[in-house]
Amino acid sequence: MINPKGNSASRIIPFAIYILFLAIDHPLARMIEANGFDSRWLYVARVGLVGAFLLWMWRGYSELKWPINISLRGLLIAIVTGMAVFAMWVMPYPNWAAMEAAGKGFDPTGADGHIVPVLAVCRLTGGALVVPLMEELFWRSFFMRWIENPDFSLVNPSQIRWFAFVVTAALFAVEHNLWLAGLLAGLAFGGLYVKFGNLWVPVIAHAVTNAMLGIWVLYTGAWHYW
């Protein structure tokens, strides 16, 4: 049974659920569509399940106490960093900077060509709220500290050395199709965690990036970023 006081499992499981859904997304989507259903609801199910687990385990995330304990300086730097990562993410990249050619992504439009509000809101909310919490809890709170010491909770973020910092950013990059953008984002978010020792700082930066990206995608129709 998972310890409600928080441990590695509470940080690994939400991420593992998300990755598992990604791994079976294409065959599952084909099966759902073959039965006359809209496979886009798979994303809603994915972030809904991850979000429910995060809420269930919330009291075990010691770094994410409520209300948010963050300095004004930390908040401003998080916002500016998030905006910078967004700008970097949508800039043109050469073909070698992507794992594969961009797919069609998550298109929230209906048969009439208009955006389906509930799909758009679910996609935007999942990207801006659920994903930053899930990824920062796994990559920064757990994995980067675990490299330093398997008993990761004993590691002060300021004690994280270059090896753990770079390896975590590199693996974070591999998680994204735009791996070069992912690498730069991983370095930025990891740097915030080491600098401030407060997980809320990279979480907020990550949330700003994903929220701005989502709004930009809805405005431009560049669904492949989703």
Secondary structure, 3 states (H helix, E strand, C coil): CCCCCCCHHHHHHHHHHHHHHHHCHHHHHHHHHHCCCCCCHHHHHHHHHHHHHHHHCHHHCHHHCCCCCCCHHHHHHHHHHHHHHHHHHCCCCCHHHCCCCCCCCCCCECCCCCECHHHHHHHHHHHHHHHHHHHHHHHHHHHHHHHHCCCHHHCCHHHCCHHHHHHHHHHHHHCCCCHHHHHHHHHHHHHHHHHHCCCHHHHHHHHHHHHHHHHHHHHHCCHHHC
